[in-house]
Amino acid sequence: MDEPGRPDGDEGAEGDLPEAAGRRLGGGSFSSGLTVPDFAACLQMGLRPVGLVQGFCVMQWGWYGAGSPYMRGMTPYSFGGSAPRGVYSESYRCPHGGYVYSNEHRIWGQNYQQPWVESAWGQGFGSAYTRLVEEAQEVGAHGVIGVVDSTRHLAEMNVTEFHILGTAVVVEDAPAPGGGTPWTTYLAGQRLAKLVEAGYMPVSVVAALASVRVWAYCVTEMLMEGTVSVWGSGYLPVSEIEQLSRAHIAARSLAREHVRGQLGTDDLQGAQIVANTQRLSQGDEVIECTLRGSRVRRFKDFDPLPAPRPTVRLS
């Protein structure tokens, strides 16, 4: 039966649909992780979203030991010797002399880099990132914008989940990407537009973790417990905990060094550095510092983008 007001035999005709609905049905569907302002800004730049892509990986590692490739590097300085080249280590010794000694008094401490943790983190992030890029290639994308990555430790085990996702885009009126690797960036919307306007193009996201373990010696342990009178040092109303300060400085420096090794001659934009501390036992903790950002490359001089078109009409 025909509906009132509709000509006979014209059920479901396209002419009965609103213009906007017709465009949506005729243009196909896509998914996106962009906010509305970022989406509008990317359309203005000529970037068309084609799909939400993601990568995932779970990594596990154990402490170094016999047979570990890190054992040879760790053993010499685990007992106060010198660290192998390229590996951070600092030792601390009790300043109180022989008149204070017991099983509870730590006469020796150390800060040392944990390269096996950094290696596991790098492999996990790299695997998740590679899977994100592969999904982008499958949908024919030129690049991936608005990348978001997250890591999560599982319980108390040495297991970490890596999840990376972003919005795959194609550049309007540009040649098909072919077999090339899509570029990626944490940026989207106005931040990405300003980057391109300044003459830089995104290359890839980069991220690295630095891990430093702190084994506190007597002075550090007592100061961390709030003791203001350290044996042999008198009353200390204000005192820097030097071992922890140097461990934090080293972790941040190592993270910058790891990322710098990924950049080559390119620049880093939108850098974010985050440090977390995990206490393992009394006087024993791990400082992990993560640095991430967008690798960019200059391809032109400053070139202002055209003024944006209005997207809302008031009349």
N, C-alpha and C positions, 0 to 999 in steps of 0.2 A: 504494500500500500504506500502510495506517495504521501509525503508529509505536506501539511498545508503550506501554501506559499512557494512550493518547489515544483518546477515543471515535471511532467511525467517522464520517467526514465532518466532523470538527472541526479539520482541519489549518489552522494559522495563526490560530486564533481569538484574539481580543483577550484573552480571559480567561486565556490561557496566558502572557501577558507580565507581567513585574513591574510593579507600580503606577507606579514612577518612569519606566520605559521607555514605558509607555502615555501618561503625561503629556507626555513629550518628543515622541512621534510625533503626538499630537493637538494640540500647541501650535504647530506650525510651527517654522521654523529662523530664526536670526539670527546675525550676526557682531558681534564686540565687540573693542575694543582695551584693555579694562579688566583690571586685575589681579583676582584672586579677592576680596581684601578690599574693593577699590573697587566691584566688582560687587555684593557683598552690601550694602554701605552704601547704594548707590543704590537697590536694591530696597526697603530699609527706608524711604527717603525717598519712595517712590512713583514712581521713575523706571524705566521699562522700556526696555532697549536694543532697538532695531529694526534696526540695521545699522551697519557700519563705513563711513564716508564719507571722501572725500579730494578734494583739488584739487591741480593741478600746473600749473606755468608755467616757461618758460625765457625769460630776458631778455638782450638784448645792448645794449651802448652803446659809443660811441666817445669819444675826447677831443674837447673843444670845439674849434671852428675856424670858418672862414668859413661863414656861413649858419646856424650853431647859434644857438638862442634864448638860450644862455648867453653868447655871445661879447660881446654888448653889455655884460653885467654884469661880465665878467671882465677885459676889456682895460684899463680905466682903472687898476685897482690891481695888475695883474700886474707893473707896473714901478715899484711903490713909491707909487702914488697912494692915494687914499682908497677904501674899499670902498663899494659901493652899499648902501642901507639894507636891513637884514635879512640881510646876508651877512657872515660872519666873515672877517677878514683882519688879520694883524699882520706888520709888516716889521722886519727886524733889519739893522743896518749895522756894518761892521767898526770896532772901537774903536782900531785900531792906527795910524791916521794914514797919511800918505803914504810912510812909510819901509819899509813891507812891502807889496809888490805883485808878483803874478805870476799866470800863468794858473791855477796850482794853488791860489792863495789866494782863497777866496770872500769878497769884500768886501760881499756883500749876500745876505740870505736872507729867507724868508717862510713863514708858515703861512697856508693859505687853505682855506676850505670848498669842497667839490666838490658843488654842488647837482645837477648832471646825474647823478652817481652815486646820490645820495639819491633822485632822482626815478625812476630806473630800478628801484631796489630797491623803492620804494613801489608802483610799478605792478605789478611781478612778484608781490610778496606779496599785493597787492589782488586780482589776477586769480586766483591760486590759492585765496584765501579765498572769493571769489565762487563758484567752482566747487564748493568744499566745501559751501557753503550751499545751492546748487542741488541737489546730491545729497541733502542732508538734506530738502529740500522734497519731492523725488520719493518718498521713503519715508514721508512724512507725519509728520515729526518736529517736536516742539515746540522742541527744542534739541540742541546738540552738546556733549558733555562730554569731559574728558580730551584736549583738543586738543594735538597735538604738531606742531611745524613745524621744518623743517630747510632750510638753504640750502647749496649746494655750488658752488664755482667750477670751471669746466671748463678744465683745462690752464692756460695763461698768457693765455688770451683774456679779454676783458671780457664774459664770459658767465656767468650765474648761474642755477642750477636752484632752484626753490622747490617744496617738497612739504609739504602740510598734511593731516593726517588726524585723525579723532576718532570718537567713538561717538555716533551719533544716538539720541536717546531721546524717548519720549513720557511725559507726565505722566498717571498713572493717574487715571481719573474726571474728567479735565479735558476741556473742549470740544475738538473737532477744531481744529487750528491754522489751517485755512482757507488764505487766501493770504498770511498774515503771514510775515515773515522770522524763521527760527528764531534763538534766542539761542545764543551760543557762549561757552565758557570753557575755560581751561587746567586748571581744577580738576576734581576728581572725588573720589568716596568721602568720607572723613571731612572733608577740607578743604572740599569743597563743602557738606557737611552743616553744618559750623560756620559757614560764611558765611550760609546761609539761617537758621540758628538766631539769628544776630546781627541779622537783619532786612534782609539785602541780597540782591538778586536779580542773577544774571549778565545782562549785556547783550551783550557781544561781546569777543572778544580784540582787542588792539591791539598794534601793533609798529611800530617806526621805526628807521631807520639814519641815523647822522650820519657823514660822511666828511670828514676833514681831511688835507690834504697838507702835508708838511713839506719845505721846501727849505732845508737847513742852511746857515748862514753860517760863517765861519772858526772862531769860538769853539766853536760846537756841534759842528762836524765834528771838531776836534781833541780835544775832551772825549770824544766817542763813540769815538774811536780809542784812548783811554786815555792821551793826553798830559796830563801834570800840570803842564807849564810852558807857559802860553799867552803868546805874544809880547806884551809891553807890560803883562802882568798879573802877572809873577813866578811864583813857585812856588805851585801850588794843590793841596795834598794832599787837600782835600775841597771839592767845588764842585758845586752844583746845575746841571744842564743845563736852563736856564730855558726855552729854546725848546721842548724836548720836553715839559716839564711843562705849559706853557701850552697846547700842542696837545692833550694828553690831557684837561686840564680843559675846554677848549673843546668837544671831541668829546662828552664826557658831558653838558655843559650843553645842547648843540644837540639831543642825543637826547631829553633830558627836555622840551625846548621842543616838539619835533615830536609827542611823545606827548600832552603837555598840550593841544595843539591838537585832538586827536581825542576827548578826554574830555568836553568841554563842562562841564556842572555835575556830572558823575558822578565816582566815585573809581576809583583803580587799586589792585588787590589782587594779591598774588603777583608783584610786579615782579622782573624779572631783568635785569641789565645786564652785557653782555659786551663787552670791547674787544679787538680784534686789530690787530696791526701787521704790515704787509707792506713789506719793504725792496725798493725798486725799483732803486736804484743807490747808489753811495757818497754819503751825505749827503742822500738823497732817499727818503722813505718815506711810506706812507699809514696813518693811524690810523682804523679803522672801529669805531664803537661802536653796538651794537644794544641797544635797550630794549624789553622786551615784558612784558605782564601782562594781567589780566582786568579789563575795564571793568564796574563794578558800580554798582547804584543802590539806595538804601534804599527799602523798600516797607512795612516794619512795624517795630514795636519789638521788642526782644529777646524771643524766644519759644522756650523749650526744646523740643526735639523729644522725642517719646515714647521711652521706653526701648526699645532694640533687642530683637527676639525672638531666642531662641537658634536657631542653625542646625544644631547638632550635638547629638544626644541620646546620652547615655551609658547608657541603659537601654532 
